[in-house]
Amino acid sequence: MFLGMSDRRNMENRTEPNFIPGYCFLTGQFLIHFERNKQKDHYKEVHINFLESTISDPRLTDFYYPNPGVILMLCYGLIVYPLEFWKKQTTINYEVLEKQIVDDAHDLDMAQVNYMSDLFENIRSDKSDIASFMRSLRNAVSHSHVELSLKQDKFILWDVDQKTGKKYFEVSISIMNLAVFLTGVGKFFINSMKSK
């Protein structure tokens, strides 16, 4: 059992449906923070206790927190769920979304990123607008059209036309660039919620 009774009561008292992307974003940020600090005394102790109490397979002792599984969970929490939720509530300002993603990339000295699409490689899409791009990413994640190439350190995502079976969208993105992209998406949704 993951949660105790008091944990569940606390969660029930604090969870707002429209803040789920915020929780996903903050969880991802915490895991990145923890990973960067896990060699420090109190973090190290928590990390070792977690591994000893959870992981019995010795191959998994090099476990790291912002791993591909976490990135994929964040894709669901920051792309699939929010797009569905906002589609029913309001219009998404895709230009502001792109600006947030580009600003975050620049904060990390990724000067070559001037558009959201600069984070991606091998883009093949029938449409070039941001809304269609985000919708195709959402479809790829929600339909499990995602492949991880550890050899290349990349995710490959694609979408298929349900009627024709034709693949009309495909991109690849490094794990690092996907983390940058998701950080921008997370900040955008948190800022959108604040302004409501």
Backbone as numpy.savetxt, mean C-alpha at the origin, in Angstrom:
# Nx Ny Nz CAx CAy CAz Cx Cy Cz
-6.08 -16.86 18.53 -6.92 -15.69 18.53 -6.03 -14.44 18.53
-6.27 -13.52 17.59 -5.43 -12.35 17.43 -5.71 -11.29 18.49
-6.99 -11.07 18.81 -7.35 -9.98 19.71 -7.99 -10.51 20.99
-7.61 -9.89 22.12 -8.27 -10.18 23.38 -9.57 -9.39 23.47
-10.37 -9.66 24.50 -11.67 -9.00 24.65 -11.50 -7.48 24.79
-10.54 -7.02 25.60 -10.38 -5.56 25.76 -9.89 -4.91 24.47
-9.04 -5.63 23.71 -8.59 -5.11 22.41 -9.79 -4.90 21.49
-10.69 -5.88 21.46 -11.86 -5.78 20.58 -12.77 -4.63 20.99
-12.98 -4.46 22.31 -13.83 -3.37 22.77 -13.22 -2.03 22.40
-11.90 -1.88 22.59 -11.23 -0.63 22.22 -11.37 -0.36 20.74
-11.23 -1.40 19.92 -11.32 -1.24 18.48 -12.74 -0.84 18.07
-13.74 -1.47 18.68 -15.12 -1.15 18.34 -15.44 0.31 18.67
-14.84 0.83 19.74 -15.11 2.21 20.15 -14.43 3.23 19.25
-13.36 2.84 18.53 -12.59 3.81 17.78 -12.69 3.69 16.26
-13.20 2.61 15.74 -13.16 2.39 14.31 -14.27 3.11 13.58
-13.88 3.96 12.64 -14.84 4.61 11.74 -14.59 4.01 10.36
-15.63 3.59 9.67 -15.42 2.95 8.37 -14.60 3.77 7.39
-14.81 5.10 7.37 -14.08 5.89 6.40 -12.64 6.16 6.81
-12.23 5.70 7.99 -10.84 5.89 8.40 -10.01 4.62 8.20
-10.58 3.57 7.62 -9.82 2.34 7.39 -8.55 2.61 6.59
-8.59 3.41 5.51 -7.33 3.70 4.82 -6.31 4.39 5.73
-6.80 5.23 6.64 -5.90 5.88 7.60 -5.22 4.88 8.50
-5.99 3.91 8.99 -5.39 2.86 9.83 -4.36 2.06 9.04
-4.67 1.73 7.80 -3.73 0.99 6.96 -2.45 1.78 6.76
-2.59 3.06 6.45 -1.44 3.93 6.23 -0.58 4.00 7.50
-1.20 4.27 8.64 -0.44 4.41 9.88 0.22 3.10 10.29
-0.45 1.98 10.05 0.15 0.67 10.35 1.39 0.46 9.49
1.30 0.78 8.21 2.46 0.66 7.33 3.60 1.56 7.78
3.27 2.80 8.16 4.31 3.74 8.62 4.96 3.23 9.91
4.15 2.66 10.82 4.71 2.12 12.06 5.66 0.97 11.77
5.27 0.07 10.86 6.13 -1.07 10.54 7.45 -0.63 9.92
7.40 0.39 9.09 8.65 0.93 8.51 9.50 1.54 9.62
8.87 2.30 10.52 9.58 2.90 11.66 10.21 1.80 12.53
9.44 0.76 12.81 9.94 -0.33 13.65 11.13 -1.01 12.98
11.02 -1.26 11.68 12.11 -1.92 10.95 13.40 -1.10 11.04
13.28 0.21 10.89 14.47 1.08 10.94 15.11 1.10 12.31
14.33 0.80 13.35 14.83 0.92 14.73 14.97 -0.41 15.46
14.78 -1.54 14.77 14.69 -2.82 15.49 16.01 -3.29 16.10
17.10 -2.62 15.82 18.37 -2.97 16.48 18.59 -2.18 17.76
17.72 -1.19 18.03 17.82 -0.41 19.27 17.23 -1.24 20.40
17.72 -1.00 21.63 17.42 -1.85 22.78 15.97 -2.28 22.93
15.05 -1.34 23.18 13.68 -1.74 23.48 12.99 -2.32 22.24
13.32 -1.83 21.04 12.74 -2.40 19.82 13.26 -3.83 19.62
14.55 -4.01 19.87 15.19 -5.32 19.67 14.54 -6.37 20.57
14.28 -5.99 21.81 13.65 -6.92 22.76 12.24 -7.33 22.28
11.46 -6.35 21.81 10.12 -6.65 21.30 10.21 -7.55 20.07
11.16 -7.25 19.18 11.34 -8.04 17.96 11.71 -9.50 18.29
12.64 -9.69 19.19 13.08 -11.05 19.58 11.92 -11.80 20.25
11.21 -11.14 21.16 10.06 -11.79 21.83 8.99 -12.18 20.82
8.75 -11.30 19.85 7.76 -11.60 18.81 8.18 -12.84 18.03
9.44 -12.88 17.60 9.91 -14.02 16.81 9.84 -15.32 17.61
10.25 -15.26 18.88 10.25 -16.47 19.72 8.84 -16.97 19.98
7.89 -16.06 20.13 6.53 -16.49 20.46 5.69 -16.81 19.23
6.14 -16.43 18.04 5.30 -16.56 16.85 5.88 -17.48 15.79
7.18 -17.40 15.56 7.79 -18.08 14.41 8.67 -19.22 14.89
8.28 -20.45 14.55 9.08 -21.60 14.96 10.04 -22.05 13.86
9.78 -21.63 12.63 10.63 -22.04 11.50 11.89 -21.18 11.49
13.07 -21.77 11.67 14.31 -20.99 11.74 14.60 -20.19 10.47
14.02 -20.58 9.34 14.26 -19.84 8.10 13.62 -18.46 8.14
12.68 -18.23 9.04 11.96 -16.97 9.07 12.51 -15.98 10.09
13.66 -16.28 10.71 14.19 -15.37 11.72 14.74 -14.09 11.12
14.93 -14.04 9.80 15.35 -12.78 9.17 14.13 -11.97 8.72
13.00 -12.26 9.32 11.74 -11.59 9.00 11.89 -10.08 9.12
11.38 -9.35 8.15 11.39 -7.89 8.21 9.96 -7.39 8.02
9.69 -6.22 8.53 8.30 -5.77 8.68 7.66 -5.19 7.42
8.28 -4.26 6.71 7.61 -3.81 5.48 7.92 -4.77 4.33
7.49 -6.02 4.48 7.79 -7.08 3.50 6.75 -7.10 2.38
6.96 -7.89 1.32 6.00 -7.90 0.21 4.56 -8.23 0.62
4.38 -9.07 1.64 3.02 -9.37 2.11 2.35 -8.14 2.70
3.10 -7.38 3.48 2.56 -6.14 4.06 2.24 -5.14 2.95
3.14 -5.02 1.98 2.92 -4.09 0.86 1.62 -4.46 0.14
1.40 -5.75 -0.07 0.18 -6.20 -0.76 -1.07 -5.90 0.09
-0.97 -6.09 1.40 -2.10 -5.74 2.28 -2.39 -4.24 2.22
-1.31 -3.44 2.18 -1.48 -2.00 2.08 -2.12 -1.61 0.74
-1.78 -2.35 -0.32 -2.43 -2.10 -1.62 -3.94 -2.25 -1.50
-4.36 -3.30 -0.79 -5.80 -3.48 -0.62 -6.39 -2.34 0.21
-5.75 -2.06 1.34 -6.28 -1.06 2.27 -6.20 0.37 1.77
-5.26 0.64 0.84 -5.08 2.02 0.37 -5.54 2.25 -1.07
-5.79 1.17 -1.82 -6.25 1.34 -3.19 -7.65 0.75 -3.39
-7.83 -0.51 -3.04 -9.11 -1.18 -3.32 -10.23 -0.59 -2.47
-10.08 -0.66 -1.17 -11.16 -0.19 -0.28 -11.46 1.29 -0.46
-10.45 2.18 -0.43 -10.78 3.60 -0.54 -11.47 3.98 -1.85
-11.03 3.41 -2.96 -11.65 3.78 -4.23 -13.12 3.40 -4.24
-13.44 2.25 -3.67 -14.85 1.84 -3.60 -15.62 2.77 -2.67
-15.02 3.09 -1.54 -15.70 3.92 -0.54 -15.94 5.33 -1.09
-14.89 5.94 -1.65 -15.00 7.31 -2.13 -15.89 7.41 -3.36
-15.90 6.37 -4.18 -16.74 6.36 -5.37 -18.21 6.58 -4.97
-18.58 6.03 -3.82 -19.96 6.16 -3.36 -20.20 7.50 -2.66
-19.15 8.12 -2.14 -19.30 9.31 -1.31 -19.06 10.63 -2.04
-18.02 10.68 -2.84 -17.60 11.96 -3.40 -16.69 11.72 -4.61
-16.24 12.78 -5.20 -15.32 12.69 -6.33 -13.89 12.77 -5.82
-13.02 11.93 -6.33 -11.61 11.96 -5.96 -10.90 12.97 -6.86
-10.12 13.86 -6.26 -9.33 14.81 -7.02 -7.99 14.14 -7.37
-7.92 13.56 -8.55 -6.75 12.78 -8.95 -5.51 13.63 -9.16
-5.69 14.91 -9.48 -4.53 15.79 -9.64 -3.85 16.01 -8.28
-4.66 16.19 -7.23 -4.12 16.36 -5.88 -3.45 15.06 -5.43
-4.06 13.93 -5.76 -3.47 12.63 -5.44 -2.08 12.50 -6.09
-2.00 12.82 -7.37 -0.70 12.72 -8.06 0.31 13.67 -7.45
-0.09 14.90 -7.12 0.83 15.86 -6.51 1.38 15.33 -5.19
0.52 14.70 -4.37 0.98 14.15 -3.09 2.02 13.05 -3.31
1.77 12.19 -4.28 2.71 11.09 -4.57 4.04 11.65 -5.07
3.99 12.63 -5.96 5.22 13.24 -6.50 5.97 13.98 -5.39
5.26 14.72 -4.54 5.90 15.43 -3.43 6.62 14.46 -2.50
5.99 13.33 -2.19 6.62 12.33 -1.32 7.87 11.76 -1.98
7.82 11.53 -3.28 8.99 11.02 -4.00 10.11 12.05 -3.94
9.79 13.33 -4.10 10.81 14.38 -4.03 11.40 14.48 -2.63
10.57 14.27 -1.59 11.08 14.28 -0.21 12.14 13.20 -0.01
12.08 12.15 -0.83 13.07 11.05 -0.75 14.17 11.22 -1.80
14.31 12.44 -2.32 15.33 12.75 -3.33 15.17 11.96 -4.61
13.94 11.65 -4.97 13.68 10.98 -6.25 13.31 12.06 -7.26
14.32 12.84 -7.66 14.10 14.02 -8.50 13.53 13.67 -9.87
13.76 12.46 -10.34 13.30 12.07 -11.68 11.80 11.79 -11.73
11.13 11.82 -10.59 9.69 11.55 -10.54 8.94 12.88 -10.66
8.35 13.11 -11.82 7.55 14.32 -12.05 6.07 14.00 -12.20
5.77 12.75 -12.44 4.39 12.26 -12.56 4.30 10.95 -11.79
3.12 10.63 -11.33 2.89 9.38 -10.63 3.41 8.19 -11.44
3.18 8.22 -12.74 3.57 7.10 -13.61 5.08 6.90 -13.68
5.87 7.91 -13.29 7.33 7.76 -13.30 7.83 6.73 -12.30
7.00 6.38 -11.32 7.37 5.35 -10.34 7.25 3.94 -10.93
6.50 3.82 -12.02 6.20 2.52 -12.62 7.09 2.27 -13.84
7.20 1.01 -14.21 7.97 0.62 -15.40 7.06 -0.18 -16.33
7.45 -0.24 -17.56 6.75 -1.08 -18.55 5.24 -0.90 -18.51
4.80 0.34 -18.55 3.36 0.62 -18.49 2.73 0.29 -19.84
1.72 -0.57 -19.78 0.93 -0.87 -20.97 -0.53 -0.69 -20.58
-1.16 0.35 -21.17 -2.53 0.64 -20.80 -3.27 1.23 -21.98
-4.54 0.88 -22.09 -5.37 1.43 -23.17 -5.76 2.89 -22.90
-5.67 3.31 -21.61 -6.05 4.69 -21.25 -4.90 5.33 -20.48
-4.78 6.66 -20.58 -3.64 7.31 -19.95 -4.00 8.25 -18.80
-5.28 8.44 -18.50 -5.64 9.36 -17.42 -5.44 8.69 -16.05
-5.26 9.53 -15.03 -4.95 9.02 -13.68 -6.09 8.19 -13.11
-7.32 8.63 -13.32 -8.47 7.91 -12.78 -8.51 6.48 -13.34
-8.29 6.32 -14.64 -8.29 4.98 -15.25 -7.12 4.16 -14.74
-5.96 4.79 -14.57 -4.78 4.10 -14.05 -5.05 3.56 -12.66
-5.62 4.41 -11.78 -5.92 3.97 -10.42 -6.98 2.87 -10.41
-7.97 3.00 -11.27 -9.02 1.97 -11.35 -8.42 0.64 -11.80
-7.50 0.69 -12.76 -6.86 -0.54 -13.23 -5.98 -1.16 -12.15
-5.27 -0.33 -11.38 -4.49 -0.85 -10.25 -5.42 -1.50 -9.23
-6.52 -0.82 -8.94 -7.51 -1.35 -8.01 -8.02 -2.70 -8.47
-8.34 -2.82 -9.75 -8.83 -4.09 -10.29 -7.76 -5.18 -10.20
-6.53 -4.82 -10.51 -5.44 -5.80 -10.46 -5.31 -6.39 -9.06
-5.30 -5.53 -8.04 -5.16 -6.00 -6.66 -6.39 -6.79 -6.24
-7.58 -6.27 -6.52 -8.80 -6.93 -6.04 -9.05 -8.26 -6.73
-8.53 -8.45 -7.95 -8.72 -9.72 -8.66 -7.47 -10.62 -8.59
-6.55 -10.26 -7.69 -5.31 -11.04 -7.49 -4.49 -11.16 -8.77
-4.50 -10.13 -9.59 -3.65 -10.11 -10.78 -2.34 -9.42 -10.40
-1.64 -10.04 -9.47 -0.40 -9.49 -8.94 0.61 -10.62 -8.86
1.80 -10.35 -9.33 2.88 -11.34 -9.27 4.09 -10.66 -8.66
4.79 -11.37 -7.79 6.00 -10.83 -7.17 7.20 -11.51 -7.78
8.13 -10.72 -8.29 9.39 -11.25 -8.79 10.48 -10.84 -7.82
10.82 -11.75 -6.88 11.86 -11.42 -5.90 13.21 -11.24 -6.58
13.42 -11.98 -7.66 14.68 -11.87 -8.40 14.89 -10.44 -8.90
13.80 -9.83 -9.37 13.88 -8.46 -9.88 13.45 -7.43 -8.84
12.99 -7.90 -7.67 12.53 -7.00 -6.60 11.38 -6.13 -7.09
10.42 -6.76 -7.81 9.33 -6.01 -8.42 7.99 -6.71 -8.25
6.95 -5.89 -8.26 5.59 -6.39 -8.40 5.16 -6.15 -9.85
4.44 -7.10 -10.41 3.83 -6.96 -11.74 2.32 -7.03 -11.52
1.60 -6.04 -12.03 0.14 -5.98 -11.86 -0.50 -5.85 -13.22
-1.65 -6.49 -13.40 -2.34 -6.41 -14.69 -3.84 -6.50 -14.48
-4.55 -6.05 -15.49 -6.01 -6.14 -15.46 -6.50 -6.69 -16.80
-7.61 -7.40 -16.75 -8.15 -8.08 -17.92 -9.59 -7.63 -18.13
-9.96 -7.38 -19.35 -11.35 -7.06 -19.68 -12.19 -8.31 -19.44
-13.16 -8.21 -18.54 -13.97 -9.37 -18.17 -14.76 -9.95 -19.33
-15.15 -9.11 -20.29 -15.95 -9.58 -21.41 -15.11 -10.29 -22.47
-13.93 -9.70 -22.78 -13.13 -10.24 -23.89 -11.99 -11.14 -23.42
-11.61 -11.01 -22.14 -10.47 -11.76 -21.63 -9.14 -11.15 -22.04
-9.18 -10.00 -22.72 -7.96 -9.34 -23.20 -7.30 -8.56 -22.07
-5.99 -8.71 -21.94 -5.22 -7.94 -20.96 -5.05 -6.54 -21.53
-5.64 -5.56 -20.86 -5.57 -4.19 -21.38 -4.69 -3.27 -20.54
-4.18 -3.80 -19.41 -3.37 -2.98 -18.51 -2.32 -3.87 -17.88
-1.08 -3.40 -17.88 0.00 -4.12 -17.19 1.10 -3.13 -16.83
1.59 -3.22 -15.59 2.71 -2.39 -15.14 3.60 -3.24 -14.24
4.83 -2.79 -14.10 5.68 -3.34 -13.06 6.22 -2.18 -12.24
6.54 -2.47 -10.99 7.01 -1.43 -10.09 7.89 -2.08 -9.04
9.00 -1.44 -8.70 9.88 -1.98 -7.66 9.15 -1.90 -6.32
9.55 -2.76 -5.40 8.91 -2.78 -4.08 9.09 -1.42 -3.40
10.29 -0.82 -3.54 10.55 0.49 -2.94 9.63 1.56 -3.55
9.51 1.58 -4.87 8.65 2.58 -5.52 7.19 2.38 -5.16
6.78 1.11 -4.99 5.39 0.85 -4.60 5.14 1.38 -3.19
6.14 1.24 -2.30 6.01 1.77 -0.94 5.89 3.29 -0.98
6.67 3.95 -1.84 6.58 5.42 -1.99 5.20 5.81 -2.51
4.74 5.10 -3.53 3.42 5.35 -4.11 2.33 5.22 -3.05
2.37 4.13 -2.27 1.34 3.89 -1.26 1.39 4.92 -0.14
2.59 5.41 0.19 2.71 6.47 1.21 1.97 7.72 0.74
2.18 8.09 -0.52 1.48 9.25 -1.08 -0.02 9.05 -1.11
-0.46 7.86 -1.50 -1.89 7.55 -1.53 -2.47 7.63 -0.12
-1.75 7.06 0.86 -2.23 7.09 2.24 -2.36 8.51 2.77
-1.36 9.34 2.51 -1.41 10.74 2.97 -2.56 11.48 2.29
-2.77 11.21 1.02 -3.87 11.85 0.29 -5.21 11.53 0.94
-5.45 10.25 1.25 -6.74 9.89 1.84 -6.90 10.44 3.25
-5.81 10.46 4.03 -5.91 11.04 5.37 -6.24 12.53 5.28
-5.56 13.24 4.36 -5.84 14.67 4.18 -7.26 14.89 3.67
-7.76 14.00 2.80 -9.14 14.11 2.31 -10.13 13.98 3.45
-9.84 13.06 4.36 -10.76 12.83 5.48 -10.76 14.02 6.43
-9.58 14.63 6.62 -9.49 15.80 7.52 -10.34 16.95 6.99
-10.39 17.08 5.67 -11.10 18.22 5.10 -12.61 18.02 5.03
-13.11 16.88 5.46 -14.55 16.62 5.40 -15.24 17.26 6.60
